[in-house]
Amino acid sequence: MDKKYTTLMLLILLMVGCSPRATVQVELGSLLYSTTFDSPIQWDNRQQGAVSIGVADSAYRMTADTNQFVMGFGVGDYTDVVITVDANQLSAHPDNAYGVACRASLADGSTNGYYFLIGGDGSASLRIGRGGEIKPIIAWYRTPLVNGGVAVNRLKVMCVGDYLALYANDNLIYEMRDTTYATGYVGFLVAAETGSVVEIAFDNLFVHEGVISQ
């Protein structure tokens, strides 16, 4: 979780701060999956040291003290989807990363997938996992459209065809095209700055089929 902000990202910030219009219109199709995490379900559940993930207190809670991504998965194998979820940061430290995984692999040791991230410092990034590493497609940049600190962000992720997009609180954060992955699992991930702890509660998850309007 290396947050470095560049001049290019500052230019993107100016664009994002103006709430850009999407270049692709995506319609919702059938509901593929939904949960409010009010009861135990078949999602990743584990605890090791300060790392804890699983369903508790009517949410999917993820707590970690590592700057490596901690992931939790539950549903797939999906192709074209629109994912919406409430992400509630409960911890006070602002330097962290959390968000939604789309088209991810569950194979042991695999990092394959797209990772749509925001941070408690009001930042955003898009990452891709390949070859055991997770690298940026869009580097970290700050945007006023992401609620920082102890706050809730309503996230909407689109993985439809080669179209990838992240919305926060009904505002487009970024969009782009990529053809690396076509199908995979849905889940969540978190990471903390070294020496700190991140705690995120994910709730009200909906996975719809996504269709690009002609």
N, C-alpha and C positions, 0 to 999 in steps of 0.2 A: 504494500500500500504506500507507494511513493508519490506524494503529492507535490508536483512541481508545476508552477504556473508560468506559461510563456506568453510572449507578446501576441502570438497567434490566438491563444486562448482568450486573451483579453479582448481581441477583436470579436471573437465569437460571443463573448459575454455581452458586448454592446448589442449584438444582434438579438441574442436571447432575451435580454432585458426589455426588448420591444415586443415580446410575445409574437414571434414569427408565425406566419401561416404555414400549415403543412402543405407540401407539394403533392401529397398522395392522400386520397380519401379512402378510409377503411371503414367498412360497415361490419356490424356485429352479426354473426350467424348464430347457430345453435349453441346453447350453453353446454359445455363439455364437462365442467366440474365446478363445484363451489363448496365452501366450508366456512364456518365461523369459529372453528376450533373449540367448540363447546364441549366436546367429548373426545376421548382418546381415539386416534385414527392412525392409519398405517403411514406415518411420516417418520423420517429419521429421528431417533431419540437416543441421546447419549450424554454422558458427563465424564469429564476427565480433567481434574484440577479445577481451574477457573473457567474452563470451557464447558458450557451447558447448552444443549439445544433440545427442544421438544415441546409438546403441547402442555400448557399449564395456565390456569386462571383465564380460560377462554381466549387464548391467543397462542400463536407459535412463537415461543420466546427463545432468543439466541443471545447468549452472554459469552464474551471472549476477552482475553487479555493478550492476544497475539497479533502481530502485524501481518500474519499470513491469513489468507481467507479461510474462514470456517463456513462450511456449506451444509445445508439440510434440504433433502429432496423428498417429494411425496407422490407426484403424479406425472404421467406421460404415457405413452410416447406420442407427442403431438407434432403437427406440421405447421399449419397456419393458425396462429392464435393471437388473441388480445387478452392480456392478463391485467387485472386490476386488484389492488390490495392496499390496505391502510398500514403504513409503516410508522410506528410510534417509538421515537427515541426516548428511552427512560433514563439513560445515564447522562451526566452533566458534561463530560469532557467533549469538546467539539471536534477534535481531530480524529475522525474515524471514517469508515466506509460501510455502506450497507445497501442492499437492494435485491433485485430479482434476477434469477438465472432462467434462461430460455434456451431450448434446443441443446440442453446439456447432456453429457454422457454419464452413466452410472458405473462404467467399467473401472475396476480398481486401478488407481494411479492416473486416471485420465482427468484432464482439465478441460476437455472439449466443450465448447458452448459459448453463448453470448452472455455477458454480465452487465446489467444496467444498474449503475451505481449512483448514489448521492452520498453526501457527507454532512456531518453535524456543523460544519463551518459554512454551509450554504453552497456546496460545490457539487459537481456532477462529472461523470465519466462513463465511457462505454469501453468495455474490455472484451477480449476474445481469448479463449483458452486453446492452446495448441502445443503439442510436443511436451507436455508436462509443465508448461508455463502459462501465465495469464498476463497478457500485454495489452497496452492501450490501443484502441482504434481512435477514440477521442480522448485526449489527455484531460486531466483534472482541470476544471476552471470554475470560478465562482459565478453564481447567478442569483439575483434577488427572487427568482421564482421558486427556489427551494427554501423551505422553512428550516432555519438553523436551530441548533441547541435542542433543548427538551421540547419536542414538538411532534405533531403528526403530519406526515406527508401522504397524500393520496396518490399512489403511483399507478400509471397505466403504461404497460409495455406492449409494443406491437412487433411481432415476428410473423410477417405475412409475405410469402414469396421471398424475394431478396430485399424487402423493405423492413428496416429496423427503426423504431422510434421510441422515445421516452417522453411521457408527460408527467408533470408533477402538479397536483392541485389544479387540474384541467388546463394547464399551460404547456405548450410544446417546449421541451427542453432541447432536444436535438433529433435529427433524423439522418439516415444515410442508407446506402445500398451495400449489401454484401452477400455473396453466394457460398460462403464456406460451409455452412451447416443448413440442412433443410428440415431436420426433425430431431426431437429429443425431449428431455424432461424439464419440468418446471420446479423451481425451488427458490430458496433464499440464501443469502450469504452476508457475512459481517467480517470486519477486521478492525483492530484498534491500533492506536499509536503505542509504541513500546512504552511500557510503564503505566499504561492507563487501561481502563476497562470500558467496553461498549456493551450496552444492553438494548436490544430492539425487540419490540413485540409486534408481530405481523398478524393482521386480522382481516376478516371480511374479504376472503379471496374468491375471485371469480375468473374462470377461464372460458372464454368464448371462442368459437371459430371466427377467424378474421377473413374478410373478403375485400379485395381492392375493387373500388367502384370503377366502372368503365366510363 
